[in-house]
């Protein structure tokens, strides 16, 4: 299957709940904190762009509408 879009996480809307990370079949989303040692606000990031299948399960499970699928990045 050819991927047509990638997830884009809006850090202003992301609360770091981890639902998108848990729903990601290829495990390419991670939770990161803004400061070392797990300190500060956390938010989801796409850490493995080539590994993303574009399934959009992360978008479906996000209750804060912080994840969207974007073409041509």
PQR file of N, CA, C, O and H, with PARSE charges and radii, in Angstrom:
ATOM      1  N   UNK A   1       0.833  -1.170   0.000 -0.4000 1.5000
ATOM      2  CA  UNK A   1       0.000   0.000   0.000 -0.0000 2.0000
ATOM      3  C   UNK A   1       0.886   1.245   0.000  0.5500 1.7000
ATOM      4  O   UNK A   1       1.863   1.324   0.745 -0.5500 1.4000
ATOM      5  N   UNK A   2       0.541   2.194  -0.826 -0.4000 1.5000
ATOM      6  CA  UNK A   2       1.290   3.431  -0.914 -0.0000 2.0000
ATOM      7  C   UNK A   2       0.707   4.468   0.044  0.5500 1.7000
ATOM      8  O   UNK A   2      -0.502   4.699   0.061 -0.5500 1.4000
ATOM      9  H   UNK A   2      -0.252   2.130  -1.432  0.4000 1.0000
ATOM     10  N   UNK A   3       1.556   5.073   0.818 -0.4000 1.5000
ATOM     11  CA  UNK A   3       1.125   6.100   1.770 -0.0000 2.0000
ATOM     12  C   UNK A   3       0.857   7.399   1.009  0.5500 1.7000
ATOM     13  O   UNK A   3       1.664   7.816   0.179 -0.5500 1.4000
ATOM     14  H   UNK A   3       2.538   4.885   0.804  0.4000 1.0000
ATOM     15  N   UNK A   4      -0.278   8.033   1.297 -0.4000 1.5000
ATOM     16  CA  UNK A   4      -0.615   9.287   0.621 -0.0000 2.0000
ATOM     17  C   UNK A   4      -0.483  10.503   1.523  0.5500 1.7000
ATOM     18  O   UNK A   4      -0.415  11.628   1.028 -0.5500 1.4000
ATOM     19  H   UNK A   4      -0.934   7.695   1.972  0.4000 1.0000
ATOM     20  N   UNK A   5      -0.446  10.302   2.842 -0.4000 1.5000
ATOM     21  CA  UNK A   5      -0.344  11.424   3.777 -0.0000 2.0000
ATOM     22  C   UNK A   5       0.334  10.963   5.064  0.5500 1.7000
ATOM     23  O   UNK A   5       0.392   9.771   5.368 -0.5500 1.4000
ATOM     24  H   UNK A   5      -0.501   9.388   3.244  0.4000 1.0000
ATOM     25  N   UNK A   6       0.837  11.926   5.798 -0.4000 1.5000
ATOM     26  CA  UNK A   6       1.499  11.666   7.080 -0.0000 2.0000
ATOM     27  C   UNK A   6       0.798  12.436   8.190  0.5500 1.7000
ATOM     28  O   UNK A   6       0.227  13.498   7.943 -0.5500 1.4000
ATOM     29  H   UNK A   6       0.790  12.894   5.552  0.4000 1.0000
ATOM     30  N   UNK A   7       0.837  11.906   9.417 -0.4000 1.5000
ATOM     31  CA  UNK A   7       0.225  12.636  10.528 -0.0000 2.0000
ATOM     32  C   UNK A   7       1.037  13.869  10.907  0.5500 1.7000
ATOM     33  O   UNK A   7       2.268  13.849  10.921 -0.5500 1.4000
ATOM     34  H   UNK A   7       1.301  11.043   9.617  0.4000 1.0000
ATOM     35  N   UNK A   8       0.324  14.922  11.209 -0.4000 1.5000
ATOM     36  CA  UNK A   8       0.926  16.144  11.696 -0.0000 2.0000
ATOM     37  C   UNK A   8       0.278  16.447  13.037  0.5500 1.7000
ATOM     38  O   UNK A   8      -0.943  16.577  13.128 -0.5500 1.4000
ATOM     39  H   UNK A   8      -0.676  14.938  11.197  0.4000 1.0000
ATOM     40  N   UNK A   9       1.096  16.560  14.077 -0.4000 1.5000
ATOM     41  CA  UNK A   9       0.594  16.813  15.430 -0.0000 2.0000
ATOM     42  C   UNK A   9       0.720  18.295  15.739  0.5500 1.7000
ATOM     43  O   UNK A   9       1.797  18.877  15.612 -0.5500 1.4000
ATOM     44  H   UNK A   9       2.087  16.454  14.003  0.4000 1.0000
ATOM     45  N   UNK A  10      -0.382  18.898  16.144 -0.4000 1.5000
ATOM     46  CA  UNK A  10      -0.397  20.303  16.554 -0.0000 2.0000
ATOM     47  C   UNK A  10      -0.004  20.350  18.032  0.5500 1.7000
ATOM     48  O   UNK A  10      -0.801  19.960  18.885 -0.5500 1.4000
ATOM     49  H   UNK A  10      -1.257  18.425  16.247  0.4000 1.0000
ATOM     50  N   UNK A  11       1.199  20.817  18.351 -0.4000 1.5000
ATOM     51  CA  UNK A  11       1.649  20.813  19.754 -0.0000 2.0000
ATOM     52  C   UNK A  11       0.811  21.706  20.669  0.5500 1.7000
ATOM     53  O   UNK A  11       0.811  21.516  21.885 -0.5500 1.4000
ATOM     54  H   UNK A  11       1.846  21.134  17.658  0.4000 1.0000
ATOM     55  N   UNK A  12       0.107  22.666  20.103 -0.4000 1.5000
ATOM     56  CA  UNK A  12      -0.742  23.529  20.921 -0.0000 2.0000
ATOM     57  C   UNK A  12      -2.026  22.819  21.355  0.5500 1.7000
ATOM     58  O   UNK A  12      -2.610  23.167  22.381 -0.5500 1.4000
ATOM     59  H   UNK A  12       0.107  22.821  19.115  0.4000 1.0000
ATOM     60  N   UNK A  13      -2.464  21.834  20.583 -0.4000 1.5000
ATOM     61  CA  UNK A  13      -3.680  21.090  20.915 -0.0000 2.0000
ATOM     62  C   UNK A  13      -3.375  19.760  21.604  0.5500 1.7000
ATOM     63  O   UNK A  13      -4.219  19.231  22.327 -0.5500 1.4000
ATOM     64  H   UNK A  13      -1.990  21.551  19.749  0.4000 1.0000
ATOM     65  N   UNK A  14      -2.188  19.222  21.388 -0.4000 1.5000
ATOM     66  CA  UNK A  14      -1.821  17.916  21.938 -0.0000 2.0000
ATOM     67  C   UNK A  14      -1.617  18.016  23.450  0.5500 1.7000
ATOM     68  O   UNK A  14      -0.878  18.875  23.929 -0.5500 1.4000
ATOM     69  H   UNK A  14      -1.502  19.652  20.801  0.4000 1.0000
ATOM     70  N   UNK A  15      -2.279  17.132  24.191 -0.4000 1.5000
ATOM     71  CA  UNK A  15      -2.144  17.112  25.650 -0.0000 2.0000
ATOM     72  C   UNK A  15      -1.159  16.042  26.131  0.5500 1.7000
ATOM     73  O   UNK A  15      -0.853  15.964  27.321 -0.5500 1.4000
ATOM     74  H   UNK A  15      -2.880  16.434  23.802  0.4000 1.0000
ATOM     75  N   UNK A  16      -0.668  15.223  25.203 -0.4000 1.5000
ATOM     76  CA  UNK A  16       0.246  14.155  25.582 -0.0000 2.0000
ATOM     77  C   UNK A  16      -0.455  12.969  26.207  0.5500 1.7000
ATOM     78  O   UNK A  16       0.152  12.242  26.993 -0.5500 1.4000
ATOM     79  H   UNK A  16      -0.916  15.286  24.236  0.4000 1.0000
ATOM     80  N   UNK A  17      -1.732  12.754  25.874 -0.4000 1.5000
ATOM     81  CA  UNK A  17      -2.497  11.661  26.482 -0.0000 2.0000
ATOM     82  C   UNK A  17      -2.002  10.283  26.038  0.5500 1.7000
ATOM     83  O   UNK A  17      -2.188   9.302  26.759 -0.5500 1.4000
ATOM     84  H   UNK A  17      -2.225  13.345  25.236  0.4000 1.0000
ATOM     85  N   UNK A  18      -1.378  10.196  24.864 -0.4000 1.5000
ATOM     86  CA  UNK A  18      -0.811   8.943  24.395 -0.0000 2.0000
ATOM     87  C   UNK A  18      -1.748   8.044  23.612  0.5500 1.7000
ATOM     88  O   UNK A  18      -1.348   6.953  23.207 -0.5500 1.4000
ATOM     89  H   UNK A  18      -1.227  10.993  24.278  0.4000 1.0000
ATOM     90  N   UNK A  19      -2.968   8.463  23.388 -0.4000 1.5000
ATOM     91  CA  UNK A  19      -3.917   7.620  22.649 -0.0000 2.0000
ATOM     92  C   UNK A  19      -3.445   7.363  21.222  0.5500 1.7000
ATOM     93  O   UNK A  19      -3.585   6.251  20.714 -0.5500 1.4000
ATOM     94  H   UNK A  19      -3.294   9.350  23.717  0.4000 1.0000
ATOM     95  N   UNK A  20      -2.894   8.369  20.580 -0.4000 1.5000
ATOM     96  CA  UNK A  20      -2.406   8.189  19.210 -0.0000 2.0000
ATOM     97  C   UNK A  20      -1.216   7.221  19.180  0.5500 1.7000
ATOM     98  O   UNK A  20      -1.092   6.400  18.271 -0.5500 1.4000
ATOM     99  H   UNK A  20      -2.780   9.273  20.993  0.4000 1.0000
ATOM    100  N   UNK A  21      -0.355   7.332  20.178 -0.4000 1.5000
ATOM    101  CA  UNK A  21       0.807   6.442  20.263 -0.0000 2.0000
ATOM    102  C   UNK A  21       0.348   4.997  20.418  0.5500 1.7000
ATOM    103  O   UNK A  21       0.892   4.104  19.767 -0.5500 1.4000
ATOM    104  H   UNK A  21      -0.455   7.999  20.916  0.4000 1.0000
ATOM    105  N   UNK A  22      -0.639   4.757  21.268 -0.4000 1.5000
ATOM    106  CA  UNK A  22      -1.158   3.411  21.499 -0.0000 2.0000
ATOM    107  C   UNK A  22      -1.865   2.854  20.275  0.5500 1.7000
ATOM    108  O   UNK A  22      -1.842   1.644  20.049 -0.5500 1.4000
ATOM    109  H   UNK A  22      -1.081   5.483  21.796  0.4000 1.0000
ATOM    110  N   UNK A  23      -2.493   3.711  19.481 -0.4000 1.5000
ATOM    111  CA  UNK A  23      -3.265   3.264  18.320 -0.0000 2.0000
ATOM    112  C   UNK A  23      -2.414   3.045  17.074  0.5500 1.7000
ATOM    113  O   UNK A  23      -2.908   2.500  16.087 -0.5500 1.4000
ATOM    114  H   UNK A  23      -2.513   4.694  19.664  0.4000 1.0000
ATOM    115  N   UNK A  24      -1.168   3.450  17.094 -0.4000 1.5000
ATOM    116  CA  UNK A  24      -0.304   3.410  15.910 -0.0000 2.0000
ATOM    117  C   UNK A  24       0.240   1.990  15.670  0.5500 1.7000
ATOM    118  O   UNK A  24       1.083   1.514  16.429 -0.5500 1.4000
ATOM    119  H   UNK A  24      -0.767   3.892  17.896  0.4000 1.0000
ATOM    120  N   UNK A  25      -0.251   1.306  14.597 -0.4000 1.5000
ATOM    121  CA  UNK A  25       0.204  -0.063  14.348 -0.0000 2.0000
ATOM    122  C   UNK A  25       1.708  -0.203  14.089  0.5500 1.7000
ATOM    123  O   UNK A  25       2.311  -1.145  14.604 -0.5500 1.4000
ATOM    124  H   UNK A  25      -0.937   1.693  13.980  0.4000 1.0000
ATOM    125  N   UNK A  26       2.346   0.693  13.311 -0.4000 1.5000
ATOM    126  CA  UNK A  26       3.789   0.528  13.104 -0.0000 2.0000
ATOM    127  C   UNK A  26       4.649   1.167  14.189  0.5500 1.7000
ATOM    128  O   UNK A  26       5.877   1.138  14.107 -0.5500 1.4000
ATOM    129  H   UNK A  26       1.857   1.458  12.893  0.4000 1.0000
ATOM    130  N   UNK A  27       4.000   1.751  15.220 -0.4000 1.5000
ATOM    131  CA  UNK A  27       4.721   2.352  16.360 -0.0000 2.0000
ATOM    132  C   UNK A  27       5.719   3.428  15.925  0.5500 1.7000
ATOM    133  O   UNK A  27       6.886   3.399  16.317 -0.5500 1.4000
ATOM    134  H   UNK A  27       3.002   1.775  15.287  0.4000 1.0000
ATOM    135  N   UNK A  28       5.251   4.374  15.113 -0.4000 1.5000
ATOM    136  CA  UNK A  28       6.120   5.447  14.643 -0.0000 2.0000
ATOM    137  C   UNK A  28       5.864   6.776  15.360  0.5500 1.7000
ATOM    138  O   UNK A  28       6.538   7.769  15.086 -0.5500 1.4000
ATOM    139  H   UNK A  28       4.303   4.398  14.794  0.4000 1.0000
ATOM    140  N   UNK A  29       4.898   6.796  16.270 -0.4000 1.5000
ATOM    141  CA  UNK A  29       4.630   7.979  17.077 -0.0000 2.0000
ATOM    142  C   UNK A  29       5.188   7.760  18.478  0.5500 1.7000
ATOM    143  O   UNK A  29       5.102   6.657  19.019 -0.5500 1.4000
ATOM    144  H   UNK A  29       4.350   5.990  16.493  0.4000 1.0000
ATOM    145  N   UNK A  30       5.752   8.793  19.055 -0.4000 1.5000
ATOM    146  CA  UNK A  30       6.289   8.753  20.409 -0.0000 2.0000
ATOM    147  C   UNK A  30       5.778   9.940  21.185  0.5500 1.7000
ATOM    148  O   UNK A  30       5.370  10.945  20.604 -0.5500 1.4000
ATOM    149  H   UNK A  30       5.822   9.688  18.616  0.4000 1.0000
ATOM    150  N   UNK A  31       5.799   9.827  22.500 -0.4000 1.5000
ATOM    151  CA  UNK A  31       5.565  10.981  23.361 -0.0000 2.0000
ATOM    152  C   UNK A  31       6.920  11.539  23.747  0.5500 1.7000
ATOM    153  O   UNK A  31       7.806  10.802  24.180 -0.5500 1.4000
ATOM    154  H   UNK A  31       6.131   9.010  22.973  0.4000 1.0000
ATOM    155  N   UNK A  32       7.076  12.836  23.590 -0.4000 1.5000
ATOM    156  CA  UNK A  32       8.314  13.497  23.987 -0.0000 2.0000
ATOM    157  C   UNK A  32       7.994  14.634  24.942  0.5500 1.7000
ATOM    158  O   UNK A  32       6.909  15.214  24.900 -0.5500 1.4000
ATOM    159  H   UNK A  32       6.356  13.435  23.238  0.4000 1.0000
ATOM    160  N   UNK A  33       8.949  14.941  25.797 -0.4000 1.5000
ATOM    161  CA  UNK A  33       8.792  16.068  26.720 -0.0000 2.0000
ATOM    162  C   UNK A  33       9.663  17.222  26.242  0.5500 1.7000
ATOM    163  O   UNK A  33      10.642  17.025  25.522 -0.5500 1.4000
ATOM    164  H   UNK A  33       9.830  14.470  25.832  0.4000 1.0000
ATOM    165  N   UNK A  34       9.297  18.406  26.647 -0.4000 1.5000
ATOM    166  CA  UNK A  34      10.030  19.579  26.184 -0.0000 2.0000
ATOM    167  C   UNK A  34      11.367  19.765  26.898  0.5500 1.7000
ATOM    168  O   UNK A  34      12.240  20.485  26.411 -0.5500 1.4000
ATOM    169  H   UNK A  34       8.502  18.566  27.233  0.4000 1.0000
ATOM    170  N   UNK A  35      11.528  19.109  28.063 -0.4000 1.5000
ATOM    171  CA  UNK A  35      12.777  19.230  28.820 -0.0000 2.0000
ATOM    172  C   UNK A  35      13.355  17.839  29.062  0.5500 1.7000
ATOM    173  O   UNK A  35      12.632  16.847  28.968 -0.5500 1.4000
ATOM    174  H   UNK A  35      10.819  18.525  28.459  0.4000 1.0000
ATOM    175  N   UNK A  36      14.639  17.753  29.371 -0.4000 1.5000
ATOM    176  CA  UNK A  36      15.267  16.450  29.643 -0.0000 2.0000
ATOM    177  C   UNK A  36      14.664  15.746  30.855  0.5500 1.7000
ATOM    178  O   UNK A  36      14.010  16.369  31.691 -0.5500 1.4000
ATOM    179  H   UNK A  36      15.226  18.559  29.448  0.4000 1.0000
ATOM    180  N   UNK A  37      14.894  14.455  30.933 -0.4000 1.5000
ATOM    181  CA  UNK A  37      14.477  13.616  32.058 -0.0000 2.0000
ATOM    182  C   UNK A  37      12.970  13.576  32.260  0.5500 1.7000
ATOM    183  O   UNK A  37      12.499  13.423  33.387 -0.5500 1.4000
ATOM    184  H   UNK A  37      15.426  13.949  30.254  0.4000 1.0000
ATOM    185  N   UNK A  38      12.212  13.713  31.178 -0.4000 1.5000
ATOM    186  CA  UNK A  38      10.761  13.605  31.264 -0.0000 2.0000
ATOM    187  C   UNK A  38      10.068  14.792  31.897  0.5500 1.7000
ATOM    188  O   UNK A  38       8.907  14.694  32.297 -0.5500 1.4000
ATOM    189  H   UNK A  38      12.595  13.837  30.263  0.4000 1.0000
ATOM    190  N   UNK A  39      10.755  15.896  31.993 -0.4000 1.5000
ATOM    191  CA  UNK A  39      10.179  17.079  32.630 -0.0000 2.0000
ATOM    192  C   UNK A  39       9.517  17.980  31.582  0.5500 1.7000
ATOM    193  O   UNK A  39       9.899  17.985  30.412 -0.5500 1.4000
ATOM    194  H   UNK A  39      11.698  15.975  31.669  0.4000 1.0000
ATOM    195  N   UNK A  40       8.535  18.726  32.025 -0.4000 1.5000
ATOM    196  CA  UNK A  40       7.849  19.662  31.141 -0.0000 2.0000
ATOM    197  C   UNK A  40       6.663  19.020  30.445  0.5500 1.7000
ATOM    198  O   UNK A  40       6.351  17.850  30.667 -0.5500 1.4000
ATOM    199  H   UNK A  40       8.224  18.722  32.976  0.4000 1.0000
ATOM    200  N   UNK A  41       6.015  19.794  29.609 -0.4000 1.5000
ATOM    201  CA  UNK A  41       4.851  19.303  28.860 -0.0000 2.0000
ATOM    202  C   UNK A  41       5.269  18.221  27.890  0.5500 1.7000
ATOM    203  O   UNK A  41       6.370  18.247  27.340 -0.5500 1.4000
ATOM    204  H   UNK A  41       6.268  20.745  29.429  0.4000 1.0000
ATOM    205  N   UNK A  42       4.373  17.270  27.688 -0.4000 1.5000
ATOM    206  CA  UNK A  42       4.660  16.224  26.713 -0.0000 2.0000
ATOM    207  C   UNK A  42       3.686  16.348  25.546  0.5500 1.7000
ATOM    208  O   UNK A  42       2.574  16.858  25.682 -0.5500 1.4000
ATOM    209  H   UNK A  42       3.479  17.250  28.134  0.4000 1.0000
ATOM    210  N   UNK A  43       4.143  15.865  24.399 -0.4000 1.5000
ATOM    211  CA  UNK A  43       3.305  15.853  23.213 -0.0000 2.0000
ATOM    212  C   UNK A  43       3.797  14.765  22.267  0.5500 1.7000
ATOM    213  O   UNK A  43       4.942  14.320  22.346 -0.5500 1.4000
ATOM    214  H   UNK A  43       5.046  15.450  24.288  0.4000 1.0000
ATOM    215  N   UNK A  44       2.913  14.352  21.379 -0.4000 1.5000
ATOM    216  CA  UNK A  44       3.239  13.297  20.422 -0.0000 2.0000
ATOM    217  C   UNK A  44       4.036  13.866  19.257  0.5500 1.7000
ATOM    218  O   UNK A  44       3.831  15.007  18.841 -0.5500 1.4000
ATOM    219  H   UNK A  44       1.983  14.713  21.315  0.4000 1.0000
ATOM    220  N   UNK A  45       4.945  13.055  18.742 -0.4000 1.5000
ATOM    221  CA  UNK A  45       5.713  13.423  17.551 -0.0000 2.0000
ATOM    222  C   UNK A  45       5.852  12.199  16.656  0.5500 1.7000
ATOM    223  O   UNK A  45       5.891  11.066  17.134 -0.5500 1.4000
ATOM    224  H   UNK A  45       5.112  12.129  19.079  0.4000 1.0000
ATOM    225  N   UNK A  46       5.925  12.440  15.375 -0.4000 1.5000
ATOM    226  CA  UNK A  46       6.202  11.379  14.399 -0.0000 2.0000
ATOM    227  C   UNK A  46       7.712  11.229  14.341  0.5500 1.7000
ATOM    228  O   UNK A  46       8.400  12.102  13.811 -0.5500 1.4000
ATOM    229  H   UNK A  46       5.894  13.361  14.986  0.4000 1.0000
ATOM    230  N   UNK A  47       8.235  10.138  14.877 -0.4000 1.5000
ATOM    231  CA  UNK A  47       9.686   9.975  14.959 -0.0000 2.0000
ATOM    232  C   UNK A  47      10.249   9.128  13.833  0.5500 1.7000
ATOM    233  O   UNK A  47      11.464   9.111  13.636 -0.5500 1.4000
ATOM    234  H   UNK A  47       7.676   9.429  15.307  0.4000 1.0000
ATOM    235  N   UNK A  48       9.395   8.417  13.079 -0.4000 1.5000
ATOM    236  CA  UNK A  48       9.876   7.548  12.007 -0.0000 2.0000
ATOM    237  C   UNK A  48       8.998   7.731  10.770  0.5500 1.7000
ATOM    238  O   UNK A  48       8.153   6.892  10.459 -0.5500 1.4000
ATOM    239  H   UNK A  48       8.408   8.432  13.239  0.4000 1.0000
ATOM    240  N   UNK A  49       9.216   8.833  10.082 -0.4000 1.5000
ATOM    241  CA  UNK A  49       8.397   9.166   8.917 -0.0000 2.0000
ATOM    242  C   UNK A  49       8.384   8.063   7.849  0.5500 1.7000
ATOM    243  O   UNK A  49       7.309   7.744   7.341 -0.5500 1.4000
ATOM    244  H   UNK A  49       9.903   9.514  10.335  0.4000 1.0000
ATOM    245  N   UNK A  50       9.528   7.466   7.487 -0.4000 1.5000
ATOM    246  CA  UNK A  50       9.502   6.404   6.479 -0.0000 2.0000
ATOM    247  C   UNK A  50       8.709   5.163   6.916  0.5500 1.7000
ATOM    248  O   UNK A  50       8.203   4.420   6.076 -0.5500 1.4000
ATOM    249  H   UNK A  50      10.402   7.725   7.900  0.4000 1.0000
ATOM    250  N   UNK A  51       8.605   4.946   8.224 -0.4000 1.5000
ATOM    251  CA  UNK A  51       7.890   3.778   8.724 -0.0000 2.0000
ATOM    252  C   UNK A  51       6.381   3.958   8.804  0.5500 1.7000
ATOM    253  O   UNK A  51       5.653   2.986   9.008 -0.5500 1.4000
ATOM    254  H   UNK A  51       9.017   5.550   8.906  0.4000 1.0000
ATOM    255  N   UNK A  52       5.904   5.187   8.647 -0.4000 1.5000
ATOM    256  CA  UNK A  52       4.470   5.475   8.746 -0.0000 2.0000
ATOM    257  C   UNK A  52       3.735   4.906   7.541  0.5500 1.7000
ATOM    258  O   UNK A  52       4.157   5.090   6.400 -0.5500 1.4000
ATOM    259  H   UNK A  52       6.495   5.976   8.482  0.4000 1.0000
ATOM    260  N   UNK A  53       2.624   4.208   7.808 -0.4000 1.5000
ATOM    261  CA  UNK A  53       1.824   3.626   6.728 -0.0000 2.0000
ATOM    262  C   UNK A  53       0.717   4.566   6.255  0.5500 1.7000
ATOM    263  O   UNK A  53       0.087   4.304   5.230 -0.5500 1.4000
ATOM    264  H   UNK A  53       2.281   4.059   8.736  0.4000 1.0000
ATOM    265  N   UNK A  54       0.471   5.643   6.973 -0.4000 1.5000
ATOM    266  CA  UNK A  54      -0.584   6.576   6.598 -0.0000 2.0000
ATOM    267  C   UNK A  54      -1.974   6.069   6.908  0.5500 1.7000
ATOM    268  O   UNK A  54      -2.941   6.493   6.275 -0.5500 1.4000
ATOM    269  H   UNK A  54       0.983   5.856   7.806  0.4000 1.0000
ATOM    270  N   UNK A  55      -2.093   5.168   7.872 -0.4000 1.5000
ATOM    271  CA  UNK A  55      -3.386   4.542   8.187 -0.0000 2.0000
ATOM    272  C   UNK A  55      -4.383   5.502   8.834  0.5500 1.7000
ATOM    273  O   UNK A  55      -5.589   5.265   8.776 -0.5500 1.4000
ATOM    274  H   UNK A  55      -1.308   4.824   8.386  0.4000 1.0000
ATOM    275  N   UNK A  56      -3.902   6.572   9.444 -0.4000 1.5000
ATOM    276  CA  UNK A  56      -4.713   7.609  10.087 -0.0000 2.0000
ATOM    277  C   UNK A  56      -5.441   7.152  11.348  0.5500 1.7000
ATOM    278  O   UNK A  56      -6.370   7.828  11.793 -0.5500 1.4000
ATOM    279  H   UNK A  56      -2.922   6.765   9.491  0.4000 1.0000
ATOM    280  N   UNK A  57      -5.048   6.031  11.932 -0.4000 1.5000
ATOM    281  CA  UNK A  57      -5.667   5.598  13.188 -0.0000 2.0000
ATOM    282  C   UNK A  57      -5.381   6.595  14.306  0.5500 1.7000
ATOM    283  O   UNK A  57      -6.185   6.744  15.226 -0.5500 1.4000
ATOM    284  H   UNK A  57      -4.294   5.482  11.571  0.4000 1.0000
ATOM    285  N   UNK A  58      -4.259   7.267  14.233 -0.4000 1.5000
ATOM    286  CA  UNK A  58      -3.915   8.282  15.224 -0.0000 2.0000
ATOM    287  C   UNK A  58      -4.905   9.447  15.181  0.5500 1.7000
ATOM    288  O   UNK A  58      -5.252  10.010  16.219 -0.5500 1.4000
ATOM    289  H   UNK A  58      -3.606   7.147  13.485  0.4000 1.0000
ATOM    290  N   UNK A  59      -5.350   9.799  14.000 -0.4000 1.5000
ATOM    291  CA  UNK A  59      -6.310  10.894  13.835 -0.0000 2.0000
ATOM    292  C   UNK A  59      -7.654  10.515  14.444  0.5500 1.7000
ATOM    293  O   UNK A  59      -8.290  11.319  15.126 -0.5500 1.4000
ATOM    294  H   UNK A  59      -5.068   9.342  13.156  0.4000 1.0000
ATOM    295  N   UNK A  60      -8.073   9.293  14.190 -0.4000 1.5000
ATOM    296  CA  UNK A  60      -9.385   8.818  14.637 -0.0000 2.0000
ATOM    297  C   UNK A  60      -9.497   8.797  16.154  0.5500 1.7000
ATOM    298  O   UNK A  60     -10.549   9.136  16.694 -0.5500 1.4000
ATOM    299  H   UNK A  60      -7.557   8.640  13.635  0.4000 1.0000
ATOM    300  N   UNK A  61      -8.434   8.404  16.854 -0.4000 1.5000
ATOM    301  CA  UNK A  61      -8.514   8.243  18.309 -0.0000 2.0000
ATOM    302  C   UNK A  61      -8.220   9.510  19.100  0.5500 1.7000
ATOM    303  O   UNK A  61      -8.454   9.541  20.308 -0.5500 1.4000
ATOM    304  H   UNK A  61      -7.579   8.128  16.415  0.4000 1.0000
ATOM    305  N   UNK A  62      -7.715  10.554  18.453 -0.4000 1.5000
ATOM    306  CA  UNK A  62      -7.360  11.773  19.191 -0.0000 2.0000
ATOM    307  C   UNK A  62      -8.611  12.543  19.590  0.5500 1.7000
ATOM    308  O   UNK A  62      -9.328  13.039  18.721 -0.5500 1.4000
ATOM    309  H   UNK A  62      -7.526  10.529  17.472  0.4000 1.0000
ATOM    310  N   UNK A  63      -8.891  12.655  20.904 -0.4000 1.5000
ATOM    311  CA  UNK A  63     -10.088  13.364  21.348 -0.0000 2.0000
ATOM    312  C   UNK A  63      -9.936  14.890  21.314  0.5500 1.7000
ATOM    313  O   UNK A  63     -10.905  15.614  21.542 -0.5500 1.4000
ATOM    314  H   UNK A  63      -8.308  12.253  21.610  0.4000 1.0000
ATOM    315  N   UNK A  64      -8.742  15.370  21.036 -0.4000 1.5000
ATOM    316  CA  UNK A  64      -8.471  16.803  21.063 -0.0000 2.0000
ATOM    317  C   UNK A  64      -8.271  17.396  19.669  0.5500 1.7000
ATOM    318  O   UNK A  64      -7.943  18.574  19.532 -0.5500 1.4000
ATOM    319  H   UNK A  64      -7.954  14.782  20.851  0.4000 1.0000
ATOM    320  N   UNK A  65      -8.470  16.574  18.635 -0.4000 1.5000
ATOM    321  CA  UNK A  65      -8.286  16.996  17.237 -0.0000 2.0000
ATOM    322  C   UNK A  65      -6.918  17.631  17.029  0.5500 1.7000
ATOM    323  O   UNK A  65      -6.778  18.635  16.330 -0.5500 1.4000
ATOM    324  H   UNK A  65      -8.737  15.617  18.746  0.4000 1.0000
ATOM    325  N   UNK A  66      -5.911  17.019  17.656 -0.4000 1.5000
ATOM    326  CA  UNK A  66      -4.545  17.534  17.562 -0.0000 2.0000
ATOM    327  C   UNK A  66      -3.752  16.903  16.422  0.5500 1.7000
ATOM    328  O   UNK A  66      -2.675  17.386  16.070 -0.5500 1.4000
ATOM    329  H   UNK A  66      -6.025  16.204  18.224  0.4000 1.0000
ATOM    330  N   UNK A  67      -4.284  15.820  15.841 -0.4000 1.5000
ATOM    331  CA  UNK A  67      -3.566  15.122  14.782 -0.0000 2.0000
ATOM    332  C   UNK A  67      -4.366  15.240  13.489  0.5500 1.7000
ATOM    333  O   UNK A  67      -5.577  15.014  13.471 -0.5500 1.4000
ATOM    334  H   UNK A  67      -5.159  15.428  16.127  0.4000 1.0000
ATOM    335  N   UNK A  68      -3.680  15.592  12.419 -0.4000 1.5000
ATOM    336  CA  UNK A  68      -4.321  15.654  11.100 -0.0000 2.0000
ATOM    337  C   UNK A  68      -3.390  14.978  10.099  0.5500 1.7000
ATOM    338  O   UNK A  68      -2.186  14.861  10.325 -0.5500 1.4000
ATOM    339  H   UNK A  68      -2.697  15.775  12.433  0.4000 1.0000
ATOM    340  N   UNK A  69      -3.967  14.542   9.002 -0.4000 1.5000
ATOM    341  CA  UNK A  69      -3.165  13.928   7.944 -0.0000 2.0000
ATOM    342  C   UNK A  69      -2.867  14.992   6.895  0.5500 1.7000
ATOM    343  O   UNK A  69      -3.763  15.705   6.443 -0.5500 1.4000
ATOM    344  H   UNK A  69      -4.946  14.637   8.818  0.4000 1.0000
ATOM    345  N   UNK A  70      -1.585  15.089   6.511 -0.4000 1.5000
ATOM    346  CA  UNK A  70      -1.140  16.107   5.577 -0.0000 2.0000
ATOM    347  C   UNK A  70      -0.432  15.441   4.407  0.5500 1.7000
ATOM    348  O   UNK A  70       0.432  14.585   4.597 -0.5500 1.4000
ATOM    349  H   UNK A  70      -0.857  14.510   6.878  0.4000 1.0000
ATOM    350  N   UNK A  71      -0.799  15.834   3.219 -0.4000 1.5000
ATOM    351  CA  UNK A  71      -0.148  15.312   2.002 -0.0000 2.0000
ATOM    352  C   UNK A  71       1.083  16.146   1.652  0.5500 1.7000
ATOM    353  O   UNK A  71       1.181  17.329   1.981 -0.5500 1.4000
ATOM    354  H   UNK A  71      -1.501  16.529   3.065  0.4000 1.0000
ATOM    355  N   UNK A  72       2.010  15.485   0.976 -0.4000 1.5000
ATOM    356  CA  UNK A  72       3.143  16.182   0.387 -0.0000 2.0000
ATOM    357  C   UNK A  72       4.099  16.872   1.317  0.5500 1.7000
ATOM    358  O   UNK A  72       4.564  17.973   1.025 -0.5500 1.4000
ATOM    359  H   UNK A  72       1.931  14.525   0.709  0.4000 1.0000
ATOM    360  N   UNK A  73       4.402  16.245   2.435 -0.4000 1.5000
ATOM    361  CA  UNK A  73       5.384  16.827   3.349 -0.0000 2.0000
ATOM    362  C   UNK A  73       6.744  16.312   3.030  0.5500 1.7000
ATOM    363  O   UNK A  73       7.715  16.683   3.690 -0.5500 1.4000
ATOM    364  H   UNK A  73       4.024  15.351   2.672  0.4000 1.0000
TER
END
